[in-house]
Amino acid sequence: MGLYQRIASMLPESIINAFRRELAYVGISVEEKRFVGFLILFSLAVAATAAMYFYLFFNVPVIATFGLVFLICCGGTYFWIDQMAEGSGRKIDVVLPDVLELIASNIKAGLTTERAIFTSARPEFGLLSTELKEASKEIMSGERVDSALMGVPARIKSIALERTIWLLVQGIKSGGQIADLLMQLGSDQREENAIKDEIKADISMYILLIFFAAAFGAPLLFGISSVIVGILAQQTASISINPEQMQQYSQMSSIGRFFGVPTVGITEEFVAFYAAIALVVTSVFASFTIGAINAGSEKRGMKFIPIILGISLLLFYMVRIVLGGLLGNISSFV
């Protein structure tokens, strides 16, 4: 057993099985334990390098940077493979009705099931064409029809394809009219695709609303409020009040006075730090919400996190710089 396999053996079997499925979906023929072991070593090296860099130049704690970068490398790689697999599956869902209807037409023309499948595997059908050819070859070589067909959805991540193949296998086992069954399945799948497109068109306004609220609305409000807090802090600093009284009034809320617990004074730096954290959380949950609304799965919205987070943070600091310069010059004349 090699080094990579030994490292992967320390992980739970569920993680190894998850990588095995995803690698099969994207057509990567590397052994899953070898891939996972290499990924862990690579992530450790990248995390160690990043942790030392941020510690030496920015004095960021090593443990926090190391753990965050390691999780990003491992989780990001799995997410990237998963998105590739789902992207291929979505393409299969589009061409699946045409494939089923073509197979049904070939069966009605007098071809056997395996020959009808092989003949229907056209290049324009992409990955599904390759898998259908492999299944038909297995059937011709003596493999059971149901076993050969059930191997197709095992290499393509598509729920619609998995349901269709299962229904087709059950129809073959029961001796039904395969051509009529395929025609009905193709018609149902085409109708399902049309309904999905209609739903996406109807909810596009909600998606845009969430996107603009998280990417533009929140950073604008946080940027303006943080600058205003800074200006108010400068103005109140010039008021001739006893420093002890100012500290007492600014650091003691009504609830704090009731319990006798002092509170921390709100400064511009505190508001800016709070706003940055709030923008990160808002971007993450807005992306999850978009994924849930648009595709029915929260993880499908993870690809929007870098976009929304980048726009919101960039706009937040731009507002602070521009508005801070304008209001700062105005407040200097007051």
Legacy VTK file of the C-alpha trace (Angstrom):
# vtk DataFile Version 3.0
C-alpha trace
ASCII
DATASET POLYDATA
POINTS 334 float
0.000 0.000 0.000
1.408 3.377 -1.026
1.657 6.570 0.979
-1.478 8.085 -0.518
-3.522 4.952 0.224
-2.288 4.888 3.840
-3.346 8.492 4.384
-6.753 7.926 2.802
-7.289 4.809 4.936
-7.375 7.023 8.033
-10.524 8.751 6.796
-14.096 7.468 7.207
-15.297 5.183 4.460
-18.179 7.526 3.671
-15.737 10.210 2.489
-13.897 7.718 0.270
-17.197 6.515 -1.215
-18.274 10.104 -1.906
-15.078 10.774 -3.836
-15.458 7.444 -5.645
-18.894 8.415 -6.916
-17.855 11.898 -7.986
-14.718 10.668 -9.772
-16.812 8.106 -11.646
-19.272 10.818 -12.686
-16.566 13.024 -14.225
-14.720 10.110 -15.826
-11.496 10.306 -13.771
-10.009 6.815 -13.677
-7.644 7.467 -10.751
-8.120 5.142 -7.765
-10.125 7.054 -5.158
-7.821 6.441 -2.184
-4.813 7.541 -4.181
-6.645 10.705 -5.228
-7.823 11.511 -1.684
-4.360 10.878 -0.211
-2.717 13.156 -2.751
-5.369 15.825 -2.142
-4.725 15.766 1.611
-0.945 16.062 1.220
-1.309 18.840 -1.334
-3.782 20.710 0.894
-1.462 20.371 3.889
1.443 21.824 1.910
-0.631 24.750 0.608
-2.110 25.419 4.067
1.316 25.381 5.740
2.738 27.782 3.149
-0.200 30.161 3.444
-0.122 30.052 7.249
3.571 30.975 7.393
3.111 33.743 4.830
0.196 35.410 6.616
1.920 35.019 9.988
5.181 36.614 8.858
3.700 39.503 6.865
0.306 40.112 8.494
0.733 38.528 11.942
-2.333 36.316 11.419
-2.545 33.302 13.782
-1.041 30.197 12.189
-3.698 27.743 13.347
-6.613 29.798 12.016
-5.027 30.314 8.592
-3.851 26.712 8.341
-7.257 25.241 9.150
-9.155 27.637 6.875
-6.881 27.103 3.848
-6.863 23.332 4.365
-10.663 23.181 4.430
-10.903 25.447 1.389
-8.508 23.246 -0.617
-10.196 19.941 0.259
-13.769 21.191 0.201
-13.206 23.327 -2.871
-11.795 20.392 -4.832
-14.734 18.168 -3.944
-17.179 20.965 -4.771
-15.465 21.588 -8.127
-15.716 17.903 -9.073
-19.333 17.794 -7.898
-20.225 20.846 -10.003
-18.566 19.310 -13.060
-20.624 16.149 -12.564
-23.867 18.073 -12.103
-23.112 20.209 -15.150
-22.736 17.073 -17.273
-25.954 15.697 -15.783
-27.897 18.845 -16.684
-26.754 18.512 -20.297
-27.966 14.906 -20.297
-31.402 15.976 -19.034
-31.786 18.265 -22.054
-31.026 15.613 -24.706
-32.634 12.687 -22.864
-36.112 13.059 -24.484
-34.592 12.993 -27.975
-32.540 9.904 -27.121
-35.536 8.009 -25.755
-37.733 8.854 -28.707
-34.985 7.870 -31.155
-34.498 4.505 -29.425
-38.257 3.925 -29.504
-38.372 4.716 -33.231
-35.556 2.247 -33.925
-37.310 -0.483 -31.928
-40.538 0.128 -33.848
-38.518 -0.131 -37.063
-37.650 -3.730 -36.143
-34.252 -3.436 -34.455
-33.435 -5.349 -31.281
-33.031 -3.428 -28.046
-29.223 -3.485 -28.066
-29.025 -2.522 -31.742
-31.577 0.256 -31.241
-29.530 1.651 -28.347
-26.277 1.418 -30.309
-27.771 3.076 -33.390
-29.282 5.900 -31.322
-25.919 6.815 -29.748
-25.200 9.848 -31.901
-22.274 12.232 -31.332
-24.532 15.221 -30.624
-25.762 13.489 -27.473
-22.328 13.877 -25.873
-21.501 11.771 -22.837
-24.785 9.874 -23.014
-23.856 8.667 -26.502
-20.629 7.151 -25.179
-22.377 5.440 -22.276
-25.117 4.021 -24.506
-22.518 2.554 -26.847
-20.747 0.925 -23.925
-24.031 -0.497 -22.632
-24.986 -1.888 -26.037
-21.544 -3.489 -26.423
-21.918 -5.148 -23.015
-25.325 -6.491 -24.042
-23.927 -7.867 -27.305
-21.076 -9.536 -25.418
-23.526 -11.501 -23.248
-24.213 -9.137 -20.359
-27.768 -8.976 -19.038
-29.742 -6.067 -20.447
-30.774 -4.745 -17.040
-27.229 -4.960 -15.642
-25.732 -3.164 -18.641
-28.336 -0.406 -18.565
-28.091 0.166 -14.811
-24.394 0.894 -15.273
-25.216 4.011 -17.305
-26.592 6.202 -14.446
-23.736 4.989 -12.227
-21.377 7.056 -14.412
-23.670 10.040 -15.046
-25.015 12.235 -12.248
-28.605 12.717 -13.357
-31.668 11.871 -11.305
-33.879 11.997 -14.406
-31.636 9.514 -16.216
-31.540 7.223 -13.189
-35.350 7.179 -12.934
-35.699 6.632 -16.682
-33.284 3.703 -16.786
-34.961 2.118 -13.779
-38.383 2.347 -15.425
-36.929 0.986 -18.666
-35.375 -1.985 -16.862
-38.646 -2.713 -15.086
-40.481 -2.583 -18.410
-38.017 -5.018 -19.980
-38.357 -7.405 -17.047
-42.146 -7.343 -17.217
-42.157 -7.869 -20.979
-44.071 -4.710 -21.815
-44.068 -2.639 -24.970
-40.644 -1.028 -24.723
-41.165 1.353 -27.648
-44.382 2.786 -26.196
-42.747 3.055 -22.776
-39.766 4.964 -24.193
-42.029 7.326 -26.108
-44.013 8.076 -22.942
-40.837 8.558 -20.890
-39.446 10.923 -23.501
-42.661 12.930 -23.565
-42.756 13.163 -19.765
-39.124 14.252 -19.609
-39.666 16.910 -22.258
-42.659 18.239 -20.322
-40.622 18.248 -17.099
-37.838 20.247 -18.790
-40.406 22.758 -20.062
-41.873 23.155 -16.568
-38.402 23.727 -15.110
-37.672 26.428 -17.686
-40.990 28.102 -16.936
-40.313 28.044 -13.206
-36.859 29.573 -13.723
-38.405 32.372 -15.759
-41.012 33.045 -13.059
-38.530 33.190 -10.164
-35.848 35.203 -11.959
-37.144 38.420 -10.363
-36.757 36.971 -6.863
-33.213 35.845 -7.654
-32.284 39.302 -8.947
-33.805 40.909 -5.856
-31.755 38.718 -3.513
-28.607 39.250 -5.578
-28.854 43.046 -5.662
-29.819 43.241 -1.986
-26.761 41.215 -0.937
-24.264 42.552 -3.491
-25.273 46.236 -3.620
-27.850 47.166 -0.986
-26.110 45.814 2.114
-22.614 47.205 1.341
-24.051 50.634 0.534
-25.913 50.823 3.841
-23.002 49.459 5.867
-20.530 51.750 4.120
-22.607 54.863 4.750
-23.322 53.956 8.389
-19.668 53.243 9.186
-18.581 56.603 7.769
-21.308 58.444 9.666
-20.212 56.766 12.891
-16.655 57.963 12.280
-17.786 61.548 11.653
-19.974 61.551 14.762
-17.051 60.244 16.791
-14.901 63.133 15.546
-17.605 65.685 16.292
-18.306 64.418 19.792
-14.590 64.410 20.540
-14.602 68.236 20.273
-17.476 68.716 22.757
-16.312 70.201 26.042
-17.598 67.568 28.444
-15.777 66.071 31.347
-13.908 62.997 29.977
-15.083 60.887 32.900
-18.704 61.769 32.191
-18.291 61.189 28.437
-16.800 57.767 29.099
-19.571 56.958 31.529
-22.346 57.990 29.101
-20.799 56.342 26.055
-19.938 53.069 27.735
-23.080 52.493 29.800
-26.344 51.574 28.075
-29.747 51.661 29.765
-29.662 47.872 30.194
-26.066 48.085 31.369
-26.976 50.648 34.009
-29.794 48.425 35.221
-27.468 45.446 35.676
-24.402 47.518 36.387
-22.484 46.123 33.410
-20.513 48.547 31.177
-20.674 48.214 27.403
-17.986 48.745 24.788
-18.012 52.111 23.023
-18.970 51.957 19.355
-16.187 53.228 17.107
-15.768 53.456 13.349
-13.334 50.537 13.370
-15.814 48.374 15.272
-18.626 49.191 12.824
-16.361 48.498 9.824
-15.290 45.145 11.277
-18.883 44.215 12.086
-19.985 45.246 8.588
-17.319 43.082 6.933
-18.400 40.039 8.964
-22.070 40.754 8.244
-21.368 41.037 4.508
-19.604 37.681 4.481
-22.510 35.995 6.279
-25.063 37.752 4.062
-23.244 36.719 0.880
-23.058 33.077 1.948
-26.710 32.763 2.907
-27.883 34.792 -0.093
-25.997 32.399 -2.363
-27.542 29.392 -0.629
-30.980 30.957 -0.995
-30.442 31.588 -4.711
-29.360 27.969 -5.175
-32.393 26.674 -3.302
-34.813 28.849 -5.280
-33.205 28.403 -8.681
-32.196 24.739 -8.620
-33.771 23.231 -5.507
-30.394 22.605 -3.857
-28.467 24.970 -1.588
-25.074 23.732 -2.771
-25.927 24.784 -6.323
-25.682 28.349 -5.044
-22.145 28.026 -3.693
-20.736 29.181 -7.017
-22.319 32.595 -6.394
-20.473 33.125 -3.094
-17.229 34.524 -4.628
-19.208 36.795 -6.972
-21.541 38.282 -4.364
-18.840 38.471 -1.696
-16.347 40.133 -4.037
-18.833 42.748 -5.256
-20.143 43.524 -1.764
-16.721 43.929 -0.117
-15.363 45.969 -3.035
-18.393 48.265 -3.013
-18.280 48.564 0.789
-14.694 49.805 0.868
-15.230 52.024 -2.178
-18.165 53.711 -0.431
-16.076 54.184 2.688
-13.214 55.757 0.741
-15.321 58.038 -1.451
-17.889 59.057 1.166
-15.248 59.370 3.857
-13.296 61.802 1.714
-16.342 63.907 0.847
-17.891 64.072 4.305
-14.514 64.402 5.930
-13.826 67.580 3.975
-17.275 68.929 4.798
-16.971 68.166 8.514
-13.613 69.939 8.662
-15.336 73.276 7.898
-18.065 72.815 10.518
LINES 1 335
334 0 1 2 3 4 5 6 7 8 9 10 11 12 13 14 15 16 17 18 19 20 21 22 23 24 25 26 27 28 29 30 31 32 33 34 35 36 37 38 39 40 41 42 43 44 45 46 47 48 49 50 51 52 53 54 55 56 57 58 59 60 61 62 63 64 65 66 67 68 69 70 71 72 73 74 75 76 77 78 79 80 81 82 83 84 85 86 87 88 89 90 91 92 93 94 95 96 97 98 99 100 101 102 103 104 105 106 107 108 109 110 111 112 113 114 115 116 117 118 119 120 121 122 123 124 125 126 127 128 129 130 131 132 133 134 135 136 137 138 139 140 141 142 143 144 145 146 147 148 149 150 151 152 153 154 155 156 157 158 159 160 161 162 163 164 165 166 167 168 169 170 171 172 173 174 175 176 177 178 179 180 181 182 183 184 185 186 187 188 189 190 191 192 193 194 195 196 197 198 199 200 201 202 203 204 205 206 207 208 209 210 211 212 213 214 215 216 217 218 219 220 221 222 223 224 225 226 227 228 229 230 231 232 233 234 235 236 237 238 239 240 241 242 243 244 245 246 247 248 249 250 251 252 253 254 255 256 257 258 259 260 261 262 263 264 265 266 267 268 269 270 271 272 273 274 275 276 277 278 279 280 281 282 283 284 285 286 287 288 289 290 291 292 293 294 295 296 297 298 299 300 301 302 303 304 305 306 307 308 309 310 311 312 313 314 315 316 317 318 319 320 321 322 323 324 325 326 327 328 329 330 331 332 333
